[in-house]
Amino acid sequence: MASHIQTLIVLVMVTLVTLLIPTNAQLSPHFYDKICPQALPVIKSVVQQAIIREQRIGASLLRLHFHDCFVNGCDGSVLLDDTSKFIGEKTAFPNINSARGFSVVDEIKAAVDKACKHPVVSCADILAIAARDSVAILGGQNFWYEVLLGRRDARTASKAAANANLPSPTFSFSQLISNFNSHGLNLQDLVALSGAHTIGFARCTTYRNRIYNETNINPNFAASLRKICPRSGGDNNLEPLDVTPARVDSTYYTALMQKKGLLHSDQELFKGQGSQSDKLVQLYGRSLLAFAKDFKTSMIKMGNMKPLTGNQGEIRCNCRRFN
């Protein structure tokens, strides 16, 4: 009886602590409704125009949000330029020659600040909104979701944290799980968020080892990729992450079931052994609605990782530098 009471007390205490944690308390989908109601439509318009100019930019904007949130939370730190006195995250190994779309973020910032008459929308929120808009534009209404808003921008960034915290395309399944768990994300979040690779491209250097040395790959698929990605040279040659790189759909998952995952880390999600990860890949491959539902849930969860709110941080006037 005493042990039951102790367990109950612990559960009550954990619940109270959870309720008192302030991280997400000030985020709201209606944060800009009164201070700048035109903010979200303006952002969507700029994102739409950018995707019309270059369809690949949708994937780039989505990736920027990931790479922001996975390094000390969703705080706009990935956008900061290096200076003579400051080294940011852009030159970290996972970002250099890879992270892109910064000029579109500058366009969005200029347009939204003009519409709002002064800087009220943070760069961190711009990344979260632009990611959602990109997915909804390229995937349709099933992929639209309300973004919780009210983040503020960091006055710091960490190249070391970017190198340490961003998952690598060479990661094993256990490394992926460990990495996502360290950010408060679970297996379902891992498999659903990896579906971001339904759009965009990867450089030859990120998948070269897979197509020449791995066995968990469709041999015809590997042979076709070797024509694009030689053993040496051509590091920047691009290959779509799935066969529909400008459309958010479930072909990423059907490719995994055929051993046609482009990156090692992609194929690690499906090995055909009946694991929970395998089952999620099969579910999302069968049902676009199931993928959309879980992807949106995980995007919102990821977007709420350690945001700066209230009086923390600042609202940058220029996303590339501190005020």
ChimeraX attribute file (.defattr): number of C-alpha atoms within 10 A of each C-alpha:
attribute: neighborCount
match mode: 1-to-1
recipient: residues
	/A:1	6
	/A:2	7
	/A:3	8
	/A:4	9
	/A:5	10
	/A:6	11
	/A:7	12
	/A:8	12
	/A:9	12
	/A:10	12
	/A:11	12
	/A:12	12
	/A:13	12
	/A:14	12
	/A:15	11
	/A:16	11
	/A:17	11
	/A:18	10
	/A:19	10
	/A:20	10
	/A:21	9
	/A:22	13
	/A:23	14
	/A:24	18
	/A:25	13
	/A:26	15
	/A:27	19
	/A:28	15
	/A:29	12
	/A:30	14
	/A:31	17
	/A:32	17
	/A:33	12
	/A:34	8
	/A:35	12
	/A:36	17
	/A:37	14
	/A:38	14
	/A:39	22
	/A:40	17
	/A:41	12
	/A:42	19
	/A:43	21
	/A:44	19
	/A:45	13
	/A:46	20
	/A:47	25
	/A:48	20
	/A:49	12
	/A:50	19
	/A:51	19
	/A:52	12
	/A:53	10
	/A:54	11
	/A:55	19
	/A:56	19
	/A:57	22
	/A:58	28
	/A:59	26
	/A:60	22
	/A:61	29
	/A:62	24
	/A:63	21
	/A:64	23
	/A:65	26
	/A:66	23
	/A:67	26
	/A:68	24
	/A:69	27
	/A:70	25
	/A:71	26
	/A:72	21
	/A:73	21
	/A:74	29
	/A:75	33
	/A:76	34
	/A:77	30
	/A:78	34
	/A:79	28
	/A:80	22
	/A:81	17
	/A:82	15
	/A:83	9
	/A:84	5
	/A:85	5
	/A:86	12
	/A:87	17
	/A:88	19
	/A:89	26
	/A:90	24
	/A:91	18
	/A:92	21
	/A:93	16
	/A:94	20
	/A:95	18
	/A:96	11
	/A:97	12
	/A:98	16
	/A:99	18
	/A:100	18
	/A:101	19
	/A:102	17
	/A:103	10
	/A:104	19
	/A:105	24
	/A:106	17
	/A:107	14
	/A:108	24
	/A:109	25
	/A:110	16
	/A:111	17
	/A:112	24
	/A:113	18
	/A:114	13
	/A:115	15
	/A:116	17
	/A:117	10
	/A:118	12
	/A:119	17
	/A:120	19
	/A:121	26
	/A:122	25
	/A:123	31
	/A:124	30
	/A:125	24
	/A:126	25
	/A:127	28
	/A:128	29
	/A:129	24
	/A:130	25
	/A:131	24
	/A:132	24
	/A:133	28
	/A:134	26
	/A:135	26
	/A:136	19
	/A:137	19
	/A:138	20
	/A:139	18
	/A:140	14
	/A:141	11
	/A:142	16
	/A:143	22
	/A:144	17
	/A:145	20
	/A:146	12
	/A:147	22
	/A:148	20
	/A:149	25
	/A:150	23
	/A:151	33
	/A:152	25
	/A:153	25
	/A:154	25
	/A:155	17
	/A:156	18
	/A:157	24
	/A:158	18
	/A:159	19
	/A:160	14
	/A:161	14
	/A:162	25
	/A:163	17
	/A:164	16
	/A:165	18
	/A:166	21
	/A:167	20
	/A:168	18
	/A:169	16
	/A:170	17
	/A:171	16
	/A:172	17
	/A:173	18
	/A:174	10
	/A:175	14
	/A:176	22
	/A:177	19
	/A:178	16
	/A:179	21
	/A:180	20
	/A:181	14
	/A:182	12
	/A:183	17
	/A:184	12
	/A:185	18
	/A:186	15
	/A:187	17
	/A:188	17
	/A:189	22
	/A:190	20
	/A:191	26
	/A:192	23
	/A:193	21
	/A:194	16
	/A:195	22
	/A:196	20
	/A:197	26
	/A:198	25
	/A:199	28
	/A:200	25
	/A:201	19
	/A:202	19
	/A:203	18
	/A:204	25
	/A:205	18
	/A:206	17
	/A:207	21
	/A:208	23
	/A:209	14
	/A:210	20
	/A:211	25
	/A:212	16
	/A:213	10
	/A:214	13
	/A:215	11
	/A:216	17
	/A:217	20
	/A:218	16
	/A:219	14
	/A:220	10
	/A:221	15
	/A:222	21
	/A:223	13
	/A:224	11
	/A:225	18
	/A:226	15
	/A:227	9
	/A:228	15
	/A:229	24
	/A:230	16
	/A:231	15
	/A:232	9
	/A:233	10
	/A:234	13
	/A:235	16
	/A:236	14
	/A:237	14
	/A:238	16
	/A:239	18
	/A:240	17
	/A:241	23
	/A:242	25
	/A:243	14
	/A:244	15
	/A:245	21
	/A:246	21
	/A:247	22
	/A:248	26
	/A:249	27
	/A:250	24
	/A:251	23
	/A:252	27
	/A:253	32
	/A:254	18
	/A:255	21
	/A:256	25
	/A:257	19
	/A:258	16
	/A:259	22
	/A:260	22
	/A:261	27
	/A:262	29
	/A:263	22
	/A:264	23
	/A:265	21
	/A:266	25
	/A:267	22
	/A:268	20
	/A:269	26
	/A:270	27
	/A:271	15
	/A:272	15
	/A:273	9
	/A:274	11
	/A:275	12
	/A:276	14
	/A:277	20
	/A:278	19
	/A:279	15
	/A:280	21
	/A:281	27
	/A:282	18
	/A:283	17
	/A:284	25
	/A:285	20
	/A:286	15
	/A:287	13
	/A:288	16
	/A:289	15
	/A:290	16
	/A:291	25
	/A:292	23
	/A:293	16
	/A:294	16
	/A:295	24
	/A:296	22
	/A:297	16
	/A:298	20
	/A:299	21
	/A:300	16
	/A:301	14
	/A:302	23
	/A:303	28
	/A:304	22
	/A:305	20
	/A:306	19
	/A:307	28
	/A:308	24
	/A:309	20
	/A:310	13
	/A:311	7
	/A:312	13
	/A:313	18
	/A:314	20
	/A:315	22
	/A:316	22
	/A:317	18
	/A:318	17
	/A:319	24
	/A:320	19
	/A:321	16
	/A:322	17
	/A:323	10
